[in-house]
Amino acid sequence: MQDVQSGPPEVPIDLDRVGIKNFRLPLTVRDRVRGRQHTVADVELSVDLPARFKGTHMSRFVEALSGFTGELDLVSFRALLADVRDRLEAQNAHLTLRFPYFLSKPSPATGAAALMDYSCQVSGEFEGEKFRLTLGVDVPVMTVCPCSLAISDQGAHSQRAVVSIRCRFSGLLWLEELIETAEAAGSSPVYALLKREDEKFVTEQAFANPTFVEDVARQVARALREHPKVTWFRVEVESFESIHNHSAFAGIEGRNQR
C-alpha cells in the first residue's frame, strides 16, 4: 500500500512536535503511605518530524502505549519514550502523563477524613541522547489578603489559589512532598471535608496567617531551593480573587547546584 506519510510535503519545514493527545491510559503511581495507587492518565506523546516527511505514523504511538505496563517509574517511563523515538525514527521525543492523585486528608479539628484529589503530571523528553524528567503538582490553598486585613475594621477578602510546581530532581521525590510544600505556603490548606469545628479552625488559622500571592510563591521557592533532591524548579501561584474580576499571579524559576 502507498505510504503517503513518508512522501515529501508541499511545504518542507521541520516540525518540532507531532503526535497524539487526549489518549487515556490506566496508570499505577507510587504512594508514600500505601505503596501503590491506581489512577488514569491523560497522555500527550510526540516526536519531531523532519521537513522531508509529509506526516508521521500515528498508529505507532498507540502501539508503543499498548506495550506500556502502566507502572510509573523512571525505568519504564524512559523505556517508553525511547521506544517511541525508535519506532518513529525520530531524534527527539516528548511524553506527558497528567493524572489525579488522591490522598486521605483528615480535617484539622475533628480529624474527619475524606479523599482529596490533586492534579499531577510527569513529563519527560529525549533531545538526542539527553533525557530529562519533570514532576509536577497543582495544589489548591486558601489565601487571606494582608492589605485587606490591615485596612479593614472587620474581616478581609480571602480566596482559593492554586500553587503549580514543576521540578527536576535526583533520586526519589514523592508527590506528597511537593503537595505538602505547596500547602504549607498558603494561609491555610484546602480540605475536602470540614465540620463546623473545622471551619472555625481553618478560618482562624487563615486570618492569623495572611499571605499575598507573592508570599506564597516565595515560600515555595525557598523550600524547593533547600530541598536536597531538587535540581531545578518553576513555581507559579494563581489567586482567584474574590473581590476583583481578574486573577493575580506570581512566578519564579530556579536551579540548585548539587
Phi, psi and chi 1 to 4 in degrees:
 res  aa     phi    psi   chi1   chi2   chi3   chi4
   1 MET       -  151.4  -61.1  178.6   68.9      -
   2 GLN   -68.0  132.8 -175.0  179.0    2.6      -
   3 ASP   -98.2   86.7 -174.5    1.1      -      -
   4 VAL   -65.4  -37.4  177.4      -      -      -
   5 GLN   -58.6  -34.8  -71.5   96.2  -33.2      -
   6 SER   -82.1   -4.2  -63.4      -      -      -
   7 GLY   -77.3  173.2      -      -      -      -
   8 PRO   -77.1  142.9   27.5  -33.8      -      -
   9 PRO   -82.2  162.5   31.7  -35.0      -      -
  10 GLU   -69.7  -34.2  -65.8  178.8    6.7      -
  11 VAL  -116.5  100.3 -178.5      -      -      -
  12 PRO   -79.7   82.9   29.5  -33.6      -      -
  13 ILE  -125.8  135.5  -63.8  176.6      -      -
  14 ASP   -62.8  139.7  -67.5  -23.9      -      -
  15 LEU  -109.2  134.5  -66.1  177.1      -      -
  16 ASP   -70.5  -40.5  -64.9  -30.7      -      -
  17 ARG  -144.8  131.5  -64.1 -167.5 -175.7 -167.9
  18 VAL  -137.9  144.8  -63.8      -      -      -
  19 GLY   170.0 -147.5      -      -      -      -
  20 ILE  -127.7  153.0   61.8  173.2      -      -
  21 LYS  -145.0  170.1   59.0  169.9   54.9  177.8
  22 ASN    60.4   33.5  -60.6  -36.6      -      -
  23 PHE   -99.8  127.3 -175.5   93.8      -      -
  24 ARG  -101.7  143.1  -57.1 -175.5   78.5 -174.4
  25 LEU  -147.8  133.7 -168.4   72.2      -      -
  26 PRO   -62.0  142.8  -18.5   30.7      -      -
  27 LEU  -141.7  139.9 -169.4   67.4      -      -
  28 THR  -114.4  123.9  -57.5      -      -      -
  29 VAL  -117.6  147.9 -174.9      -      -      -
  30 ARG   -68.6  133.5  -70.8 -175.0  177.6 -178.8
  31 ASP  -119.2  126.3 -175.3  -49.8      -      -
  32 ARG   -64.4  -30.2 -170.4  170.9   62.5 -178.6
  33 VAL   -94.1  -49.5  173.5      -      -      -
  34 ARG   -95.6   -5.8  -65.5  175.9  -67.3  173.9
  35 GLY    93.3  -54.5      -      -      -      -
  36 ARG  -140.8  150.6  -59.1  165.6   72.3 -165.7
  37 GLN  -137.5  132.7 -178.5  176.1  144.1      -
  38 HIS   -93.5  133.7  -61.5  -77.7      -      -
  39 THR  -147.8 -171.5 -175.8      -      -      -
  40 VAL  -127.8  130.7  176.6      -      -      -
  41 ALA  -103.5  142.5      -      -      -      -
  42 ASP   -95.5  122.2 -175.7   89.9      -      -
  43 VAL  -105.0  135.5 -178.7      -      -      -
  44 GLU  -124.8  121.0 -178.5  176.4  -32.8      -
  45 LEU  -136.2  129.9 -177.3   57.4      -      -
  46 SER  -152.9  163.2   63.5      -      -      -
  47 VAL  -137.1  170.3  -64.0      -      -      -
  48 ASP   -82.1  156.6   64.0  -55.8      -      -
  49 LEU  -132.3  117.1 -174.1   69.6      -      -
  50 PRO   -64.1  158.4  -21.6   33.3      -      -
  51 ALA   -64.4  -20.6      -      -      -      -
  52 ARG   -78.4  -12.1   66.2 -178.7 -178.6  -84.6
  53 PHE  -105.0  136.8  -65.1  125.6      -      -
  54 LYS   -72.4  -38.0 -174.2  175.7 -177.4   66.1
  55 GLY  -155.9  172.5      -      -      -      -
  56 THR   -97.6  175.6 -169.4      -      -      -
  57 HIS  -102.9   94.8  -66.4   80.6      -      -
  58 MET   -61.4  -33.8  -66.4  -66.6  178.1      -
  59 SER   -62.5  -27.7   62.7      -      -      -
  60 ARG   -69.4  -29.1  -63.4 -179.9 -174.1  177.4
  61 PHE   -63.7  -46.9  -67.6  100.5      -      -
  62 VAL   -66.9  -37.8  179.8      -      -      -
  63 GLU   -60.2  -42.1  -72.6  173.4  -19.9      -
  64 ALA   -65.4  -42.4      -      -      -      -
  65 LEU   -66.9  -31.5  -71.0  169.4      -      -
  66 SER   -67.8  -24.1  -63.4      -      -      -
  67 GLY   -89.6   -2.9      -      -      -      -
  68 PHE   -79.6  132.4  178.4   51.5      -      -
  69 THR   -72.8  -20.4   64.3      -      -      -
  70 GLY    90.6   -5.3      -      -      -      -
  71 GLU   -81.5  115.2  -67.0  -81.4  -11.8      -
  72 LEU   -88.6  109.3 -179.2   58.0      -      -
  73 ASP  -150.9  172.5   55.7   45.7      -      -
  74 LEU   -60.9  -42.3  177.6   59.9      -      -
  75 VAL   -64.7  -48.9  174.3      -      -      -
  76 SER   -68.8  -37.5   63.7      -      -      -
  77 PHE   -64.4  -46.8 -169.4   98.4      -      -
  78 ARG   -65.5  -39.0 -178.2  169.9 -178.8  154.5
  79 ALA   -64.2  -41.1      -      -      -      -
  80 LEU   -62.1  -44.9  173.1   57.9      -      -
  81 LEU   -66.2  -39.3 -157.5   51.2      -      -
  82 ALA   -66.5  -37.9      -      -      -      -
  83 ASP   -62.0  -44.5 -178.3   34.2      -      -
  84 VAL   -61.9  -45.0  170.0      -      -      -
  85 ARG   -59.7  -41.7 -176.0 -175.2   58.6  176.0
  86 ASP   -70.6  -42.3  -66.9  -17.1      -      -
  87 ARG   -61.1  -38.5  -75.0  175.5 -173.8  -95.0
  88 LEU   -92.3    0.3  -83.8  -60.2      -      -
  89 GLU    53.1   47.5  -58.5  178.1   26.4      -
  90 ALA  -106.1  165.9      -      -      -      -
  91 GLN   -90.4  -36.7  -65.8  -64.8  -44.8      -
  92 ASN  -125.0  149.5  -51.8  -40.2      -      -
  93 ALA  -144.6  146.8      -      -      -      -
  94 HIS  -135.8  137.1  -49.8  -94.3      -      -
  95 LEU  -140.4  129.7  171.1   62.6      -      -
  96 THR  -128.7  129.1  -61.6      -      -      -
  97 LEU  -113.3  117.4  -56.2  175.1      -      -
  98 ARG  -109.4  133.3  -60.6  179.8  179.1   90.1
  99 PHE  -155.6  152.9   54.2   92.0      -      -
 100 PRO   -81.1  140.2   27.9  -32.6      -      -
 101 TYR  -123.4  131.2 -171.9   73.0      -      -
 102 PHE  -110.7  136.5  -66.9   86.2      -      -
 103 LEU  -128.1  138.4  -65.3  177.2      -      -
 104 SER   -79.1  117.8  179.4      -      -      -
 105 LYS  -121.8  117.0 -170.1  172.3 -179.7  179.9
 106 PRO   -76.5  144.1   27.5  -33.1      -      -
 107 SER   -70.6  153.5   54.9      -      -      -
 108 PRO   -72.8  -23.9   25.5  -34.1      -      -
 109 ALA  -106.1  -49.5      -      -      -      -
 110 THR   -90.6  -18.3   66.5      -      -      -
 111 GLY    77.9   10.2      -      -      -      -
 112 ALA   -65.7  125.2      -      -      -      -
 113 ALA  -101.7  145.9      -      -      -      -
 114 ALA  -152.5  158.0      -      -      -      -
 115 LEU   -75.8  132.8  -73.5  176.7      -      -
 116 MET  -115.4  130.1 -178.5   85.6  176.9      -
 117 ASP  -102.9  143.4   66.0  -68.8      -      -
 118 TYR  -127.3  138.1  -59.9   88.8      -      -
 119 SER   -80.6  121.3  -62.9      -      -      -
 120 CYS  -127.4  163.7  -59.9      -      -      -
 121 GLN  -155.8  152.3   69.2  173.8   56.6      -
 122 VAL  -126.1  126.1  179.2      -      -      -
 123 SER  -123.1  140.6  -62.2      -      -      -
 124 GLY  -142.9  158.3      -      -      -      -
 125 GLU  -153.2  144.0   60.0 -175.6    1.3      -
 126 PHE  -103.7  124.3  -92.4  115.0      -      -
 127 GLU  -116.8   98.5  -69.5 -171.8   -7.2      -
 128 GLY    66.8 -124.0      -      -      -      -
 129 GLU   -99.2    1.6  -66.8  -56.8  -45.2      -
 130 LYS   -85.3  123.8 -174.7  176.5 -178.0  179.9
 131 PHE  -111.9  135.7  174.9   75.2      -      -
 132 ARG  -132.3  140.6  -76.7 -165.5  -64.8  -96.8
 133 LEU  -125.7  134.0 -174.5   72.7      -      -
 134 THR  -127.9  130.6  -55.7      -      -      -
 135 LEU  -105.4  140.8 -172.5   62.9      -      -
 136 GLY  -141.7  148.7      -      -      -      -
 137 VAL  -139.0  149.2  -63.7      -      -      -
 138 ASP  -120.7  116.6  -63.1  -34.5      -      -
 139 VAL  -123.3  123.8 -179.3      -      -      -
 140 PRO   -78.3  141.0   29.0  -33.5      -      -
 141 VAL  -138.1  169.8  -62.3      -      -      -
 142 MET  -107.2  139.3  177.6 -175.9  175.6      -
 143 THR  -127.5  143.0   58.6      -      -      -
 144 VAL  -113.8  130.4  172.6      -      -      -
 145 CYS   -71.9  119.1  176.9      -      -      -
 146 PRO   -62.2  -36.5  -21.7   33.3      -      -
 147 CYS   -67.4  -47.0  178.8      -      -      -
 148 SER   -59.5  -40.3  176.7      -      -      -
 149 LEU   -66.3  -37.7 -174.2   62.8      -      -
 150 ALA   -72.9  -31.3      -      -      -      -
 151 ILE  -101.4   -5.6   63.9  176.8      -      -
 152 SER   -99.9  141.7  -58.9      -      -      -
 153 ASP   -71.5  -32.8  -67.7  -27.9      -      -
 154 GLN  -135.5  128.8  -64.5 -175.4   41.2      -
 155 GLY    70.7 -170.8      -      -      -      -
 156 ALA  -168.2  159.1      -      -      -      -
 157 HIS   -81.4  140.0   75.7   83.7      -      -
 158 SER  -132.7  159.2   59.9      -      -      -
 159 GLN  -162.2  169.9   53.4  -86.1  -43.4      -
 160 ARG   -91.3  142.5 -175.4  162.4   51.3  178.4
 161 ALA  -128.8  159.7      -      -      -      -
 162 VAL  -119.5  126.4  172.1      -      -      -
 163 VAL   -98.6  117.7 -179.2      -      -      -
 164 SER  -106.5  121.1  -63.2      -      -      -
 165 ILE  -116.7  131.7  -60.1  173.8      -      -
 166 ARG  -127.4  130.1  -56.3  -67.6 -177.8  -95.4
 167 CYS  -149.3  154.8   65.9      -      -      -
 168 ARG  -111.6  155.3  -60.5 -175.3 -171.6  123.2
 169 PHE  -158.4  168.9   54.7   94.6      -      -
 170 SER  -118.2  145.6   58.8      -      -      -
 171 GLY    79.8 -152.2      -      -      -      -
 172 LEU  -104.6  122.8  175.5   60.9      -      -
 173 LEU  -120.0  120.8 -178.6   63.2      -      -
 174 TRP   -80.1  143.7  -65.5  101.7      -      -
 175 LEU   -58.0  -37.2  -71.7  167.6      -      -
 176 GLU   -59.4  -33.5  -71.2   88.8  -19.6      -
 177 GLU   -63.9  -43.4  -66.8 -178.9   70.0      -
 178 LEU   -69.5  -38.2  -60.6 -177.6      -      -
 179 ILE   -62.9  -45.3  -68.7  168.5      -      -
 180 GLU   -64.1  -37.8  -70.1  164.1   -2.0      -
 181 THR   -62.6  -43.0  -64.8      -      -      -
 182 ALA   -67.5  -45.3      -      -      -      -
 183 GLU   -65.5  -32.9  -70.1 -175.2  -26.2      -
 184 ALA   -69.8  -17.3      -      -      -      -
 185 ALA   -88.7  -18.7      -      -      -      -
 186 GLY   -83.1  179.9      -      -      -      -
 187 SER   -68.0  -33.3  -64.5      -      -      -
 188 SER  -160.2  150.8  170.1      -      -      -
 189 PRO   -66.9  166.8  -18.1   30.5      -      -
 190 VAL  -105.4  142.6  168.7      -      -      -
 191 TYR  -122.8  154.7  -62.9   85.8      -      -
 192 ALA   -81.3  -33.4      -      -      -      -
 193 LEU  -132.8  126.3  173.3   61.5      -      -
 194 LEU  -136.4  126.1  -67.1  172.8      -      -
 195 LYS   -85.2  174.6  -62.1  -68.8 -170.7  177.7
 196 ARG   -59.3  -40.1  -79.3  176.6  -65.8  177.2
 197 GLU   -62.0  -36.0  -62.1   91.7  -26.7      -
 198 ASP   -70.1  -41.5  -59.6  -51.8      -      -
 199 GLU   -60.2  -41.6  -71.6 -167.3   20.9      -
 200 LYS   -60.5  -45.9  178.4  177.8 -176.0  -62.2
 201 PHE   -61.9  -47.6 -177.8   95.3      -      -
 202 VAL   -63.6  -44.2  167.6      -      -      -
 203 THR   -61.8  -47.6  -58.7      -      -      -
 204 GLU   -67.4  -38.5  -68.3  174.6  -11.7      -
 205 GLN   -62.5  -44.9  178.6 -170.1   52.5      -
 206 ALA   -65.1  -42.2      -      -      -      -
 207 PHE   -73.1  -20.5  -86.2   73.4      -      -
 208 ALA   -82.3   -8.4      -      -      -      -
 209 ASN  -136.2   63.5 -176.8   35.7      -      -
 210 PRO   -67.3  143.6   26.5  -34.3      -      -
 211 THR  -144.3  132.4   51.2      -      -      -
 212 PHE   -73.5  161.2  -71.9  126.3      -      -
 213 VAL   -60.4  -32.1   67.3      -      -      -
 214 GLU   -65.5  -38.4  -62.8   92.9  -26.9      -
 215 ASP   -62.0  -43.3  -63.6  -38.9      -      -
 216 VAL   -62.2  -46.4  179.2      -      -      -
 217 ALA   -60.5  -42.2      -      -      -      -
 218 ARG   -67.4  -39.6  -73.3  171.9  171.8  141.2
 219 GLN   -62.8  -44.4  -69.0  -81.1    4.5      -
 220 VAL   -65.5  -43.5  174.4      -      -      -
 221 ALA   -61.0  -41.3      -      -      -      -
 222 ARG   -62.8  -43.4 -179.9  172.7   65.8  179.9
 223 ALA   -63.3  -39.3      -      -      -      -
 224 LEU   -71.9  -34.1  -64.9  175.3      -      -
 225 ARG   -64.5  -31.9  -79.9  177.5  172.7  163.3
 226 GLU   -88.9   -8.9  -66.1  173.1   -7.7      -
 227 HIS   -72.4  128.9 -163.0  -69.3      -      -
 228 PRO   -68.3  -16.6   24.4  -34.3      -      -
 229 LYS  -105.5  -16.0  -66.1 -179.0  179.7  178.2
 230 VAL   -79.9  128.0  173.1      -      -      -
 231 THR  -106.3  -26.5   57.7      -      -      -
 232 TRP  -152.2  147.7  169.7   90.7      -      -
 233 PHE  -151.2  155.7   64.7   84.8      -      -
 234 ARG  -136.6  129.7 -176.6  173.7   68.5 -112.4
 235 VAL  -122.7  133.5  176.2      -      -      -
 236 GLU  -135.0  134.5 -178.3  167.4  -51.4      -
 237 VAL  -119.4  124.8 -176.2      -      -      -
 238 GLU  -114.3  125.4 -179.0  177.0    1.6      -
 239 SER  -105.1  120.7  175.7      -      -      -
 240 PHE   -86.8   85.7  -55.3  102.5      -      -
 241 GLU   -56.7  134.6  -63.5  -70.4  -75.8      -
 242 SER   -85.3  -20.0   60.0      -      -      -
 243 ILE  -116.8    5.0   64.4  170.6      -      -
 244 HIS  -121.6  154.4  -56.9  -67.6      -      -
 245 ASN   -92.6   38.2 -167.6   30.5      -      -
 246 HIS  -158.4  167.8   57.7  -98.7      -      -
 247 SER   -98.5  155.9  -67.9      -      -      -
 248 ALA  -110.4  148.4      -      -      -      -
 249 PHE  -147.2  159.5   80.4   97.7      -      -
 250 ALA  -146.0  146.9      -      -      -      -
 251 GLY  -145.2  156.9      -      -      -      -
 252 ILE  -155.7  145.5 -178.4  171.9      -      -
 253 GLU  -126.0  141.5 -176.8  174.2  -34.5      -
 254 GLY  -150.1  162.2      -      -      -      -
 255 ARG  -133.7  134.0 -171.2  178.5  -57.6  -86.0
 256 ASN  -102.9  138.9  -62.4  -26.8      -      -
 257 GLN   -90.8  109.5  -58.7  -62.8  -35.7      -
 258 ARG  -110.2      -  -57.6  -67.8 -175.0 -146.6
